[in-house]
Amino acid sequence: MIRRQILRAMLCLPALMALVACDVPATVTPPPTQQVDESPSVTASRVAARRFIAVAKRVEPAAERACRRDSPDLNCDFQIAVDDSPDAPINAFQLVDERGRPVIVVTVPMIAYVRNDDEMAFVLSHEAAHHIARHLDRRREATRASALIFASAAARTGASGAALETAARVGAVLGSRAYAKDYELEADAVGARIARSAGYDAINGARYFERAPDPGNRFLGTHPPNANRVEAVRRALARP
């Protein structure tokens, strides 16, 4: 849920002051004939912030509808937040807060990086899809199971102590990455349909991948090649 007072507070965060001006009365009002020039970068940042807010207001209810339809036993009360850390990278991610609510977090650089409403909608919808598809839980289970398998195998060879711990850590890493690419492709597909239901062009939104670094098809990589992701979006949207 995006409450108005939360949005207003978010807009007034120090890191977002460069993005959008809050509606706070000025102490000194310039004469009507005085014009204050605004740099192109400030104008662009302000547009980006307003875009984020407008898109989030439309994507959030669409994501909640999809969640209640496809995963009715989950908490579908999505929260959308901004990471204003000064050193935050271009990124968006999904987590669950202490009350069990799904939270979509977007960094300020990501808000500035997307070029249009469709790209912003696709980013938000993709992260919502991770929750709907239960990726956090599935990854946690895979990590735990793989750690146990590796530790058990090491124990059968006579390993103990530090060697067992190392085996468990290796297993945990492998387990956490075993299905990472599949999860991303699934989130792309589900997210594309959420963006479409919110009234956005998910194909145009997926053009974000044309600018994003292509991870290629690396062994144990966490993200699939960008071309595969665009194709996943196209296939998903071909369905009614």
C-alpha positions as CSV (number, residue, x, y, z in Angstrom):
1,M,0.0,0.0,0.0
2,I,1.3,3.4,-0.9
3,R,-0.1,6.0,1.5
4,R,-0.1,9.7,0.7
5,Q,1.7,10.7,3.8
6,I,4.4,8.1,3.1
7,L,4.8,9.4,-0.4
8,R,5.1,12.9,0.8
9,A,7.7,11.9,3.4
10,M,9.6,10.0,0.7
11,L,9.6,13.0,-1.5
12,C,11.2,15.1,1.2
13,L,14.0,12.7,2.0
14,P,17.4,14.4,1.6
15,A,18.5,12.0,-1.2
16,L,15.4,12.8,-3.2
17,M,15.5,16.6,-2.8
18,A,17.3,16.7,-6.1
19,L,14.6,14.6,-7.7
20,V,11.5,16.5,-6.8
21,A,10.5,19.7,-4.9
22,C,8.1,19.2,-2.0
23,D,5.0,21.4,-1.7
24,V,6.4,23.4,1.1
25,P,5.7,27.2,1.1
26,A,8.9,29.1,0.4
27,T,10.1,31.6,3.0
28,V,10.8,34.2,0.4
29,T,8.7,34.6,-2.8
30,P,10.6,36.0,-5.7
31,P,9.0,38.9,-7.7
32,P,6.7,37.7,-10.4
33,T,9.1,39.0,-13.1
34,Q,12.0,36.9,-11.7
35,Q,12.6,33.6,-13.4
36,V,14.7,30.9,-11.7
37,D,16.5,28.7,-14.3
38,E,16.6,25.0,-13.7
39,S,19.4,22.9,-15.0
40,P,18.5,20.0,-17.4
41,S,19.7,17.4,-14.9
42,V,17.5,18.7,-12.2
43,T,14.5,18.8,-14.5
44,A,15.1,15.3,-15.7
45,S,15.5,14.0,-12.1
46,R,12.2,15.7,-11.1
47,V,10.5,14.1,-14.0
48,A,11.9,10.7,-13.0
49,A,10.7,11.0,-9.4
50,R,7.2,12.0,-10.5
51,R,7.2,9.1,-13.0
52,F,8.1,6.6,-10.3
53,I,5.3,7.8,-8.0
54,A,2.7,7.7,-10.8
55,V,3.7,4.3,-12.0
56,A,3.9,2.8,-8.5
57,K,0.3,3.9,-7.8
58,R,-0.9,1.9,-10.8
59,V,1.4,-1.1,-10.6
60,E,0.8,-1.8,-6.9
61,P,-2.9,-2.6,-7.2
62,A,-2.3,-4.7,-10.3
63,A,0.4,-6.7,-8.4
64,E,-2.0,-7.2,-5.5
65,R,-4.7,-8.5,-7.8
66,A,-2.3,-10.9,-9.5
67,C,-1.0,-12.0,-6.1
68,R,-4.5,-12.7,-4.7
69,R,-5.5,-14.6,-7.8
70,D,-2.4,-16.7,-8.2
71,S,-1.1,-17.1,-4.6
72,P,-4.2,-16.4,-2.4
73,D,-2.5,-17.8,0.7
74,L,0.3,-15.2,0.6
75,N,0.4,-11.7,2.1
76,C,-0.4,-9.6,-0.9
77,D,-0.2,-6.1,0.8
78,F,2.7,-4.8,-1.3
79,Q,4.7,-1.9,0.0
80,I,6.9,0.1,-2.3
81,A,10.0,1.8,-0.9
82,V,13.0,3.8,-2.0
83,D,16.6,3.1,-1.0
84,D,18.2,6.5,-0.8
85,S,21.6,5.2,0.3
86,P,24.2,7.5,-1.3
87,D,26.3,4.6,-2.7
88,A,23.3,2.5,-3.8
89,P,23.7,1.0,-7.3
90,I,21.2,0.8,-10.1
91,N,19.0,-1.9,-8.6
92,A,15.6,-3.0,-7.5
93,F,14.8,-6.0,-5.2
94,Q,12.1,-7.7,-3.2
95,L,12.0,-8.6,0.4
96,V,9.5,-9.4,3.2
97,D,9.3,-7.0,6.2
98,E,9.0,-8.0,9.9
99,R,5.2,-8.1,9.5
100,G,5.3,-10.5,6.6
101,R,4.4,-7.9,4.0
102,P,6.2,-8.0,0.6
103,V,8.3,-4.9,0.0
104,I,9.6,-3.8,-3.4
105,V,12.7,-1.6,-3.0
106,V,14.0,0.6,-5.7
107,T,17.2,2.6,-5.5
108,V,17.4,6.3,-6.5
109,P,19.9,5.5,-9.3
110,M,17.4,3.0,-10.8
111,I,14.6,5.6,-10.7
112,A,16.8,8.0,-12.6
113,Y,18.0,5.2,-15.0
114,V,14.7,4.1,-16.5
115,R,13.7,6.0,-19.6
116,N,9.9,5.8,-19.6
117,D,6.8,4.7,-17.7
118,D,6.8,1.3,-19.4
119,E,10.4,0.5,-18.1
120,M,9.5,1.7,-14.6
121,A,6.4,-0.5,-14.6
122,F,8.3,-3.5,-15.8
123,V,10.9,-3.1,-13.1
124,L,8.3,-2.9,-10.3
125,S,6.2,-5.7,-11.8
126,H,9.2,-8.0,-12.1
127,E,10.0,-7.6,-8.4
128,A,6.4,-8.1,-7.4
129,A,6.5,-11.4,-9.5
130,H,9.3,-12.7,-7.3
131,H,7.0,-12.6,-4.3
132,I,4.0,-14.1,-6.2
133,A,6.1,-17.0,-7.4
134,R,7.5,-17.5,-3.9
135,H,11.1,-17.2,-5.1
136,L,12.5,-16.2,-1.7
137,D,11.0,-19.3,0.0
138,R,12.0,-21.6,-2.8
139,R,15.6,-20.3,-2.9
140,R,15.8,-20.6,0.9
141,E,14.6,-24.3,0.7
142,A,17.1,-25.1,-2.1
143,T,19.9,-23.5,-0.2
144,R,19.1,-25.5,3.0
145,A,18.7,-28.8,1.1
146,S,21.9,-28.4,-0.9
147,A,23.9,-27.5,2.2
148,L,22.6,-30.6,3.9
149,I,23.4,-32.8,0.9
150,F,27.0,-31.5,0.7
151,A,27.6,-31.8,4.4
152,S,26.3,-35.3,4.5
153,A,28.4,-36.3,1.6
154,A,31.5,-34.9,3.3
155,A,30.7,-36.6,6.5
156,R,30.5,-40.0,4.7
157,T,34.1,-39.4,3.5
158,G,35.2,-38.9,7.1
159,A,35.2,-35.1,7.1
160,S,34.5,-33.2,10.3
161,G,34.7,-29.8,11.9
162,A,35.9,-27.1,9.5
163,A,35.7,-29.4,6.5
164,L,32.0,-30.1,7.2
165,E,31.3,-26.4,7.5
166,T,33.1,-25.7,4.3
167,A,31.1,-28.4,2.5
168,A,27.9,-27.0,3.8
169,R,28.8,-23.4,2.7
170,V,29.7,-24.6,-0.8
171,G,26.4,-26.5,-1.0
172,A,24.5,-23.5,0.2
173,V,26.0,-21.3,-2.5
174,L,25.3,-23.8,-5.2
175,G,21.8,-24.4,-4.0
176,S,21.0,-20.6,-3.9
177,R,22.1,-20.3,-7.5
178,A,20.8,-23.5,-9.0
179,Y,17.5,-22.1,-10.1
180,A,18.4,-18.4,-10.1
181,K,18.1,-18.0,-13.8
182,D,14.8,-19.8,-14.0
183,Y,13.5,-17.6,-11.2
184,E,14.4,-14.5,-13.2
185,L,12.8,-15.7,-16.4
186,E,9.6,-16.6,-14.4
187,A,9.6,-13.2,-12.8
188,D,10.0,-11.6,-16.2
189,A,7.0,-13.5,-17.6
190,V,4.7,-12.9,-14.6
191,G,5.9,-9.3,-14.3
192,A,5.1,-8.7,-18.0
193,R,1.5,-9.7,-17.4
194,I,1.3,-7.5,-14.3
195,A,2.6,-4.5,-16.2
196,R,0.1,-5.2,-19.0
197,S,-2.8,-5.4,-16.6
198,A,-1.7,-2.0,-15.1
199,G,-2.0,-0.5,-18.6
200,Y,1.7,-0.5,-19.6
201,D,3.5,-1.8,-22.7
202,A,5.7,-4.6,-21.2
203,I,7.5,-5.1,-24.5
204,N,8.6,-1.5,-24.5
205,G,9.4,-1.9,-20.8
206,A,11.7,-4.9,-21.5
207,R,13.8,-2.7,-23.8
208,Y,15.5,-1.8,-20.5
209,F,17.6,-5.0,-21.2
210,E,19.0,-3.3,-24.4
211,R,21.0,-1.0,-22.1
212,A,21.6,-3.3,-19.2
213,P,24.9,-5.2,-19.1
214,D,24.4,-8.7,-20.6
215,P,25.5,-11.3,-18.1
216,G,25.7,-14.0,-20.8
217,N,25.1,-17.6,-20.0
218,R,27.6,-18.1,-17.2
219,F,27.7,-21.2,-15.2
220,L,26.1,-20.6,-11.8
221,G,25.3,-17.0,-12.9
222,T,22.3,-15.4,-11.2
223,H,20.8,-13.8,-14.3
224,P,20.1,-15.3,-17.7
225,P,21.2,-13.6,-21.0
226,N,19.2,-10.5,-21.8
227,A,18.0,-12.0,-25.1
228,N,16.4,-14.9,-23.2
229,R,14.7,-12.4,-20.9
230,V,13.1,-10.4,-23.7
231,E,11.9,-13.7,-25.3
232,A,10.3,-14.7,-22.0
233,V,8.4,-11.4,-22.0
234,R,7.2,-11.9,-25.6
235,R,6.1,-15.5,-24.9
236,A,4.2,-14.4,-21.8
237,L,2.4,-11.6,-23.6
238,A,1.4,-13.9,-26.4
239,R,-0.9,-15.6,-23.9
240,P,-4.3,-14.0,-23.2
